[in-house]
Amino acid sequence: MRDLAPLLDVALDEARAGLAAGGIPIGAALFRADGTLLGRGHNRRVQDGDPSMHAETSAFRAAGRQRDYRTTIMVTTLSPCWYCSGLVRQFGIGAVVIGEARTFHGGHDWLAEHGVAVTLLDDERCVALMTDFVREHPALWNEDIGEPS
């Protein structure tokens, strides 16, 4: 297996950029199987006032149109929600690398059950980033995951 740390570092940089801009610290990046970066992005729900602008969506849009997604890898700092898991399935993204799923367990089990190669890294940097954010901004976090405040 390839070293996934440099791929996660790109997504983590995006998560930090999102936090610095006053948003939710979730970052993502879409790569080719050879490690070529196609697109990167972070959750922009707050900044754009757009509830659909999750990190994975942002990275996917930044990558532009691809002829085939089966060999691409979506790297995200947090387990993808159902919306973003649906994006992965809809376009046939072949692999998902997840920084952590302790603070939020999204649809990655469902993705694995449907043939997506899922790697959960349980990265302490990702855990700390989200744990701190959830503690400091519980209402904003609950809004992001569709939970009542």
C-alpha positions in Angstrom: 0.0 0.0 0.0 1.2 3.5 -0.8 2.1 6.0 1.9 -1.2 7.8 2.4 0.2 10.5 4.7 1.0 13.0 2.0 -2.5 12.6 0.6 -4.1 13.2 4.0 -1.8 16.2 4.5 -3.4 18.0 1.5 -6.9 17.4 3.0 -5.7 18.5 6.5 -4.3 21.7 5.0 -7.7 22.4 3.5 -9.5 21.7 6.8 -7.2 24.2 8.6 -7.8 26.7 5.8 -11.6 26.3 6.3 -11.2 26.8 10.1 -9.1 29.9 9.5 -11.8 31.3 7.3 -14.4 30.9 10.0 -15.9 27.7 8.7 -16.1 24.0 9.7 -12.6 22.3 9.6 -13.2 19.5 7.2 -10.9 19.1 4.2 -10.8 16.8 1.2 -8.9 16.1 -2.0 -9.4 14.0 -5.0 -6.4 12.2 -6.4 -5.6 9.9 -9.3 -4.4 6.4 -8.3 -0.8 7.5 -9.1 -1.1 10.3 -6.5 -1.7 13.2 -8.9 -3.9 15.8 -7.3 -7.0 16.5 -9.3 -8.8 18.9 -6.9 -8.9 20.0 -3.3 -11.3 21.8 -1.1 -12.9 22.4 2.3 -16.3 22.7 3.8 -17.6 26.1 2.8 -21.2 26.0 4.2 -20.6 29.0 6.4 -18.4 31.0 4.0 -20.6 30.5 1.0 -24.0 30.3 2.8 -24.4 27.0 0.8 -25.5 24.0 2.7 -24.3 21.7 0.0 -20.7 22.9 -0.1 -19.1 20.1 1.9 -15.4 19.4 1.7 -15.8 16.4 -0.6 -18.1 18.3 -2.9 -15.7 21.2 -3.0 -12.8 18.9 -3.9 -14.9 17.1 -6.5 -16.0 20.4 -8.2 -12.4 21.7 -8.1 -11.2 18.5 -9.9 -13.5 19.3 -12.9 -15.0 16.8 -15.2 -13.2 13.4 -15.4 -13.9 10.7 -17.9 -13.8 8.0 -15.3 -13.7 8.1 -11.5 -13.2 4.4 -10.7 -9.4 4.7 -10.1 -9.7 8.0 -8.2 -9.2 8.4 -4.4 -11.2 10.7 -2.3 -9.2 11.7 0.8 -11.2 13.4 3.6 -10.3 14.4 7.1 -13.6 13.1 8.5 -15.9 10.2 7.7 -18.1 11.3 4.8 -21.7 12.1 5.6 -24.5 10.4 3.6 -24.6 13.3 1.1 -20.9 13.0 0.3 -21.1 9.2 0.5 -23.8 9.4 -2.2 -21.4 11.5 -4.3 -18.8 8.8 -4.1 -21.3 6.1 -5.2 -23.0 8.2 -7.9 -19.7 8.9 -9.7 -18.0 5.5 -8.9 -15.0 6.9 -7.0 -13.1 3.8 -6.3 -11.4 4.5 -3.0 -11.9 6.7 0.1 -9.3 7.5 2.6 -10.6 8.9 5.9 -8.6 10.8 8.5 -10.9 9.9 11.4 -14.4 8.7 12.3 -14.4 9.1 16.1 -16.1 12.5 16.1 -18.5 11.5 13.3 -19.3 8.1 11.8 -20.8 8.8 8.4 -21.5 6.5 5.5 -18.2 4.8 5.0 -19.4 1.3 6.1 -22.1 1.6 3.4 -19.5 2.6 0.9 -17.3 -0.5 1.8 -20.4 -2.7 1.5 -20.9 -1.5 -2.0 -17.3 -2.1 -3.2 -15.5 1.1 -2.5 -12.1 0.6 -1.0 -12.2 2.4 2.4 -9.2 3.1 4.5 -9.7 4.6 8.0 -6.4 6.2 9.2 -7.6 7.3 12.7 -5.2 10.3 12.5 -4.8 12.1 15.8 -4.4 15.5 14.1 -7.8 15.1 12.5 -9.3 13.9 15.7 -7.9 16.9 17.7 -9.1 19.4 15.0 -12.7 18.1 15.1 -12.8 17.5 18.8 -11.8 21.0 19.5 -14.2 22.4 16.9 -17.2 20.5 18.2 -16.4 21.5 21.8 -16.0 25.2 20.8 -18.9 25.4 18.3 -21.5 22.8 19.1 -24.4 24.7 17.5 -22.6 25.2 14.2 -21.5 21.5 14.2 -25.0 20.3 14.9 -26.3 22.5 12.0 -23.7 20.9 9.7 -24.7 17.4 10.5 -28.4 18.1 10.6 -28.9 17.7 14.3 -31.0 20.0 16.5 -29.0 22.4 18.6 
